[in-house]
Amino acid sequence: MKQSIFQHIRSCLPCQQHNINRSKKPGRLQPISTPEGPFQLIGIDYCGPFKRTPRGNKYVLCITDYFTRWVIAVALPDCSAQTTAQAIFNEYICRYGVPISILSDQGTHFKNQIMDSMEKLIGYNHIFSTVYHPQTNGMVERFNATFVPQLAKLQDREDNNWDEFLLPVVFGYNTGIHATTNYSPFQLQFGCEPRLPADQPSTSFTFNKPNDYYDRLKKNLFTIRRQARECSVSRQQQYKVHYDKQRPDPHYEVNDLVLIKIHGLKTKLEPKYSITPKLIIKTQHPTYWVKDEHTQVESRVHVNDIRPIFIS
């Protein structure tokens, strides 16, 4: 009788839609492989909208290199598809070349016909993160959380001139030692230490032949980038061990019935998971493709947002 009661309560659909799970969210950490060098994988994301400045800027497009952690931040008047494509082309591709891959969320400013055409024309691979799973592009998200408070502290609220401080804040970030690589993005990008305003001016200059300078620069870059990659891989492994500790990692199969978490709830009394069951139609753990049984609408979700259905 106890087993029957337990099974009956467990299979209550309203309970499965409304109850809060107190354990860790399911899904182990899936670190993005550290690139072999710079200019290979970049992450892009928008921050904003902010209050429009006298220069007409309202958004910030952040571009981060996944190897060096070098950041480019561009103040823009809007986040339309055309503005986004022009900013990526002018501010990154024309300066550093074509990356192998670009990682972004599935916002309409990144997932559109203009961006698709530029991807095919220029020749890079555009990777999209799962909906409502910003951790995929966590490096850019982390920088956003860093520079926004700095802008808020530096700006003149009366003049609303936050865009005037954007480049100095980014410069401070790029010249600081990164905890993961143990080098500054500037060092990994250019192979030397930046000269800062507080540094004493040099009283002498050493002139080298261009070939001598290039050989020394190549050796320095090879050494520090190899050490930076080893530090990044080691730190990723440490993060994974800590994140995965006592964390469930359920796997689902095709044709399994599940509930999907509802984001953006308006009231606390609304169900936290989908009212109608979803059918899993494709698996690529930790990402799953599901289809609504009634509307036949397909969507891609992360295992974090999936709850299995228990049927009595």
N, C-alpha and C positions, 0 to 999 in steps of 0.2 A: 504493500500500500504506500509506503514511504517513497519508493521508487516511482510509482505512478503519479503521486502528487508532485514530486520534483520535476518529472518530465512534463506534466501539464503546465506548471508555472513557467518552466523554461521555454515552452513553445508558445507562450502568450505573445501575439504579435504587437499589441499596443505597448507591452513592457519592453520589447526589443526595440521599438521605435523611440521610446522616451527615456529609458533608463540610461544613467551615466555610468560608464565604465571607469572604475577607480584605478585600474592597473595601468602600466605603461602602454602607450600607443603601440600597436603591432607594427612590425616591419623593421628589419635590421638596417644598419647604416650601409649605404652603397656609395663609397667614396668615388669621386671622379678621378680617373687615372691622371697622375701628374704628367704634363706634356714633357717631351724631351728637351724643349727649349722655348724661347719667346716667340711671339707672333704666330703661334699654332692654334691655340684655343683662347677665345675671348668670351666674356659674358657681358651682356648688355641689359640695362633695365632703366626705367624711368623713375624719377623721384618727383613728387608733386601731386597736384598743383599747389604752388605757392601763390602768395599775393603778387599780382602783376607789378613789375618794377617800371620806373620811368623809361627804361630801355625797351620795354615791351616783353620781357622774359617772364615766363610762368612755370616752366618745367626745367628739369636737369636730366640730361641723358648721360648715364654713367657707363663707361666702357672699361673693363678690367681684364688684364692679361693673366691667365691662370697659372703661368709659370713665374713671371717676375713680380706679380701683384701690382704692376704699373697701372695707374688709374688715369683716365681721361674723363673729364666732366665738362659737358657743354650746356650752357644755358640757352634755352630755346623758347620761342613764343607759344608753341603748341606742340602736341605730340601726334600729329597726323602722320600718315604713312609716307607722304612725300617729304616732309621735314625730317623724319627719322632716316630715310634712305639717303638723303643729301648729307646729313650730319655724319653718318657712318662712313660714307664715301670720302667726304672732304676732310674730316677730322682724324680718321684712322687709316683707311686704305691708301689715300694719297700721301700719307706720311710714313707708314710702317709696312705697307704692302698688303697682300691678300692673306688673311688667316686661313688655316685649314678648316676650322669649324667656328661657328658662332652659336652661343647658347643663350636662349631667352625664354620668357614665359609666352603664353599663347594670347597675349593682348592683341587687339585689332591693329595696333600700330606696328607690331612685328609680324603678324600672320595675315598677309594680304597679298594682292596681286603684284604690287610694285616691288615688295621685298622678294617675292618668288622670282620675278623677272631679273632682279639684280643678282640673286643667288646663281641663277643659270648663266647670266651674261658674264659675271666676273669669275665665278668658279670657286665657291666655298660651300660647305655643308652647314645648313641651318638646323640646329637641334632645338626642340621645344620641350620645356619641362611639363610635368603633369599639372593639370588644373588644380588649384588650391594646394599646391605643394611647393612653396617658394624655396624650401631647403635645397632643391636641385640646383638653383643658382645662388647658393648661399654666400659665395664670396662677394658678389655685388650687393646683395642684401645687407651684408655686414658692413660694407663701406658706407652704404646709405645711412645706417644707424650711427655711423661715426661722424660723418661730415655735417649732417643736419643740425645737431646741437651746436657745432662750431659756428655755423652760419648764423644761428639764432642769437649767439652771444656777441658776435661781431657786428651784426647789421645795425644800422641806424633806423629804428622803427618809424621815425617821422618821415625819413626820405625813402624808406623801404628799398634799400640798396643792397640786398643780399647778394645779387649777382656780381657786385664789384669785389666781393671777398671770396668768390668761388675759386679762382685760380690760386691765390695764396694758400687757402686751406688745402687744396689738392697738392700743391707743392710741398707743404709740410708733411702730408701723408706719404708722398713718394720719396721723401728724403729721410724718413724715419725707419728704424730697424723693425722689420716684420717678425713677429714672434714665431711664425712657422718656418721661414727660410733662414732666419738669423742674419739676413742682409736687408739693406734697404732696396726698394724697387729701383731706385736710381742706379745703385751699384750693379744690379743684375741686368739693367737695361743698357748701360753705357760702359760698364767695366771700370769705373773710377768713382772716387768720392766727390760729391758736389761741393763747390765752394759756396759757403753760406755767408750772410751779412756779418756774422760775428767773427769770422775767421780773419786773422791778421794778413795783410797784403804781403805777397812774396817779395823779397828784396833781390832775388836773383832768378834767372830763367835758364833752363837747360834746353838746348836745341838738339833734337835728334833727327836723323834721316827718317823720311816717311816709312820706309820699309822696316827700320828698327822699331819704330813706334807701333806699327801694325803687328809685328811679331810678338812684342811684349803684351799688347792689348789682347791679342788672340789667346795667349797663354793665361792671362789673368781671367778673362771671361770663361775659358774652359774650366779653370779651377773652381772659381766661385759658383758657377752655375751647376757644376757637378755636386759640390757640397750642398748647395741650396736644394737641389732635387732630392738628395739623400735625406736632408732634414724634413722636407715636405712629406716624403713617403713615410718616414718614421713617425712624424706627428699625426698623419692620417691614421696609421695603425693604432696609435694610442687613443685617438678620438673614437675609433670604431670599437675597441675593446670596452671603453667606458660606456659608450652609447648602447651597445648590445647587451650589456650585463643585465640578466634577468628580464629581458625584453622578449615577448612572444613574437614568433615569426610564422604566422599561418600561411599555408599555401592553398590555393583554390584551383579547381579543375574546370574545364569547359562544361557548361550546362549546370553548374552549381547555382543555386538561388541565394542571393545575398541582398542586404540592404545597404544603401549608400548614404553617407553623411550629408545632411543639408547645411550649406553654408549661408551666412547672412540671414539668420533667423530674425523675424520682426518682433515676436513676443516669446516669452519664456515657456508659454503653454503649448507652443507648436511642437510637433514631433521633431526629434533631432536627426532621425533617419527617414529615408524615403517611405512614403505610404505604400506604394506598390513595389513588389519584389523586382529585382533586376536579375537577368540571366547572363552569366559569364559566357562570352563568345570567343574570347581570345586571351591567352595568358602570356605574359613576359615578366615574371616576378621580378621586382615588386609592383609592376604596373599591369593593370587588367583592363580589358575592354568589355563593357557591359551593355546590355540592351534592355530597355523597358518593355515588359511583356504586353502592355496595352498600347503605348504610343509607337513602339518599335524604334524609338530614338536611341542611337548608340553614343556612348561617351567613354572617355578614358579616365581611369581613376587610380590613385595610389592605394596600396594595401592599408595605409593609415585610415582611409575613409571607408573601409569595407567592414561590415558586420555580418557574420553568417546567420542564416535563418534556421531556427530549430523548429521542426514540425513534429507534432505528436502523432 
